[in-house]
Amino acid sequence: MFWAFIVSVFIACNIFIFSWERAFVTDSLGFSVLVWITYATIRLIRKPTPFWYISLGVLSTIGWLLRPNLLIIPVISFIILVFADKKRKYVALNCIVFMLTIGLSVLYVQANYFYHGYAGISQVVEINLLGQILKFNLPVDPGKEFTFYYNAVQEYRSHNGEPMPFRFIDTYDPTIYIDITKINELQQFVRTVIRSNIITYIVSAIAYIPNVFSDIVILVKVQPQHNNILSYVFYGLQEFYRVVWHSGYLLFLLWPISIWMYKKQPTNIHLILVFLGAVSISEILLTIFMVEDDNPGQEYARLVSIIQPQTYIFFSIMCYNQINKIKQLIASILRGGKSNNLQKCI
């Protein structure tokens, strides 16, 4: 209980999280929904019930409606819960909830196409992918058949236009936002270009991982003011959490270790670790692969702020487990335990 309180206070004081509480954007709503999805999944790992399975399905649907990137979360939850349900008591319910959640996304795309002529969840996805093409300077020759976008990108680059897709659209044809025919053509153009340059695209996106942990959200940027104690308090919180967030790099090292830990000792706590790490890493990767950083220095920070609670809880549980193992090891040594007992501690 004590450690749970400490971790809760640590997350509650995170200026990069609570600053979004009153921001009426999908990030603030997505943050709350993802916390509930995480809670529901952990409840199901520890003690599965039909109520929480249904809740998970509802929350997951709300999640991808808010942010298409969150569509990966029900996939992760489904896989994790397959391993959690050792007695195979809720296999059918798990499958039904998963298929309904994914099925609703497919129906949503079909309804979008039927009523609006657009085969996708959100046209912002296509615009962001256009931004990725501009940012990574991908060759657009594979998209020659889409004459308007091909010529416009070539001309835009010749004028050294900044890799911001919305500015590109405002420059060449603002009606793209409301013209379904042009949006569909954009969808085909960006996907054709990316498919033809997939290796370059992957390598270029991965190179932006450091930006995720170094960006600062301008919404919460605080500067200390003379004779204002509160400004120093919030500035201290800002700088502290900015430095702490740099530890996020450890996710890519510790998550594989958590998988190894579960494989070696398949307990619920180890499975929860695998789940938390998967949520954090998947959202980081989807962000750098699918979202153009149109506000350099802060966009990535804003987008991944929703997975900071999961990331910090992951680190906290990893540290707590290791501290306990060290204690057990020391206690075993002091008792003069046998080598096989030491092996269990390690």
HELIX and SHEET records of a PDB file:
HELIX    1   1 PHE A    2  ALA A   12  1                                  11    
HELIX    2   2 ILE A   15  PHE A   18  1                                   4    
HELIX    3   3 THR A   26  ARG A   46  1                                  21    
HELIX    4   4 PRO A   50  LEU A   66  1                                  17    
HELIX    5   5 PRO A   68  LEU A   71  5                                   4    
HELIX    6   6 ILE A   72  ALA A   84  1                                  13    
HELIX    7   7 VAL A   91  HIS A  116  1                                  26    
HELIX    8   8 GLN A  123  LYS A  135  1                                  13    
HELIX    9   9 ASP A  141  GLY A  143  5                                   3    
HELIX   10  10 THR A  147  SER A  158  1                                  12    
HELIX   11  11 PRO A  165  TYR A  172  1                                   8    
HELIX   12  12 PRO A  174  TYR A  177  5                                   4    
HELIX   13  13 ILE A  180  SER A  196  1                                  17    
HELIX   14  14 ILE A  198  ILE A  206  1                                   9    
HELIX   15  15 ILE A  209  SER A  214  1                                   6    
HELIX   16  16 ILE A  218  VAL A  220  5                                   3    
HELIX   17  17 ILE A  229  TRP A  245  1                                  17    
HELIX   18  18 HIS A  246  LEU A  250  5                                   5    
HELIX   19  19 LEU A  251  LYS A  264  1                                  14    
HELIX   20  20 ASN A  268  MET A  290  1                                  23    
HELIX   21  21 GLU A  299  VAL A  304  1                                   6    
HELIX   22  22 SER A  305  ILE A  307  5                                   3    
HELIX   23  23 GLN A  308  LEU A  334  1                                  27    
HELIX   24  24 SER A  339  CYS A  345  1                                   7    
END                                                                             
